[in-house]
Amino acid sequence: MEQDIPNTGLQNDRDLTPPGRRNLPAERRAVRLAARRLTDKAPALVAGSAGALRAGLAARAASLRRATLTAWHAGIPPQVIAADARLSPGTVRRWIAAESHGHS
């Protein structure tokens, strides 16, 4: 699933992916993109108010969590998701468990 990336001049998320990695499943690319957005935008968020910082980080963390769960539903192993997301495997497993428990 390719998507336009607003405010970057890039047509889709594949433009951010080195040619050797373009064969990654879309779900893995989405996890990597969400992780990159969380870390890359943090300095800009710090320049704003404390409320804007909290809201911005919360929105980006929620985006990473959604991408992580989407990848898991697509069959990507938790340890692979963790590496792509730059998270600990334990964090990914907790998110999966919380999501699974919430839908039972």
VENCORTA-V234908 format. One record per pair of residues at least 24 apart in sequence whose C-alpha atoms are under 10 Angstrom apart, sorted by the first residue. I is the first residue (numbers start at 0). J is the second residue. D is the distance in Angstrom with one decimal. If there is no record, write none. Layout:
[[I | J | D] [I | J | D]]
//
This chain:
[[0 | 24 | 8.7] [0 | 25 | 5.5] [0 | 26 | 7.8] [0 | 28 | 9.3] [0 | 29 | 8.7] [1 | 25 | 7.1] [1 | 26 | 9.9] [1 | 28 | 9.3] [1 | 29 | 8.9] [2 | 29 | 9.5] [24 | 70 | 8.9] [24 | 73 | 9.2] [24 | 75 | 9.0] [25 | 70 | 8.6] [25 | 73 | 9.7] [26 | 66 | 6.9] [26 | 67 | 8.0] [26 | 68 | 9.3] [26 | 69 | 6.7] [26 | 70 | 4.9] [26 | 71 | 8.6] [26 | 72 | 9.4] [26 | 73 | 7.3] [26 | 74 | 9.6] [26 | 75 | 8.2] [26 | 80 | 9.2] [27 | 66 | 8.2] [27 | 67 | 8.3] [27 | 69 | 9.2] [27 | 70 | 6.3] [27 | 71 | 9.5] [27 | 73 | 9.6] [27 | 75 | 7.8] [27 | 79 | 8.5] [27 | 80 | 7.0] [27 | 82 | 9.9] [27 | 83 | 6.8] [27 | 84 | 8.7] [28 | 66 | 9.2] [28 | 70 | 9.4] [28 | 83 | 8.2] [28 | 84 | 9.7] [29 | 62 | 9.5] [29 | 63 | 8.4] [29 | 65 | 9.6] [29 | 66 | 6.0] [29 | 67 | 8.4] [29 | 69 | 9.0] [29 | 70 | 8.3] [29 | 83 | 9.3] [29 | 84 | 9.3] [30 | 62 | 8.7] [30 | 63 | 6.3] [30 | 64 | 8.5] [30 | 65 | 8.6] [30 | 66 | 5.1] [30 | 67 | 5.8] [30 | 68 | 9.2] [30 | 69 | 8.8] [30 | 70 | 7.4] [30 | 80 | 7.3] [30 | 81 | 9.1] [30 | 82 | 9.6] [30 | 83 | 6.3] [30 | 84 | 5.7] [30 | 85 | 9.3] [31 | 63 | 8.5] [31 | 66 | 8.8] [31 | 67 | 9.3] [31 | 80 | 8.8] [31 | 81 | 9.8] [31 | 82 | 8.9] [31 | 83 | 5.3] [31 | 84 | 5.6] [31 | 85 | 8.2] [32 | 62 | 9.7] [32 | 63 | 8.4] [32 | 66 | 9.1] [32 | 83 | 9.0] [32 | 84 | 8.5] [33 | 59 | 7.0] [33 | 60 | 8.1] [33 | 61 | 9.2] [33 | 62 | 6.2] [33 | 63 | 4.9] [33 | 64 | 8.6] [33 | 65 | 9.1] [33 | 66 | 7.1] [33 | 67 | 9.0] [33 | 83 | 9.6] [33 | 84 | 7.6] [34 | 59 | 8.2] [34 | 60 | 8.2] [34 | 62 | 8.7] [34 | 63 | 6.0] [34 | 64 | 9.4] [34 | 66 | 9.2] [34 | 67 | 9.7] [34 | 83 | 7.8] [34 | 84 | 5.2] [34 | 85 | 6.9] [34 | 86 | 8.8] [35 | 59 | 9.7] [35 | 63 | 9.3] [35 | 83 | 9.7] [35 | 84 | 8.3] [35 | 85 | 9.1] [36 | 60 | 9.3] [36 | 62 | 9.3] [36 | 63 | 8.8] [37 | 61 | 9.7] [37 | 62 | 8.7] [37 | 63 | 7.8] [37 | 84 | 9.9] [38 | 85 | 10.0] [64 | 90 | 9.9] [64 | 91 | 8.4] [64 | 94 | 7.3] [64 | 95 | 9.3] [65 | 94 | 9.5] [67 | 91 | 7.3] [67 | 94 | 8.3] [67 | 95 | 8.5] [68 | 92 | 9.9] [68 | 94 | 7.5] [68 | 95 | 6.5] [68 | 98 | 7.9] [68 | 99 | 9.9] [71 | 95 | 7.7]]
//
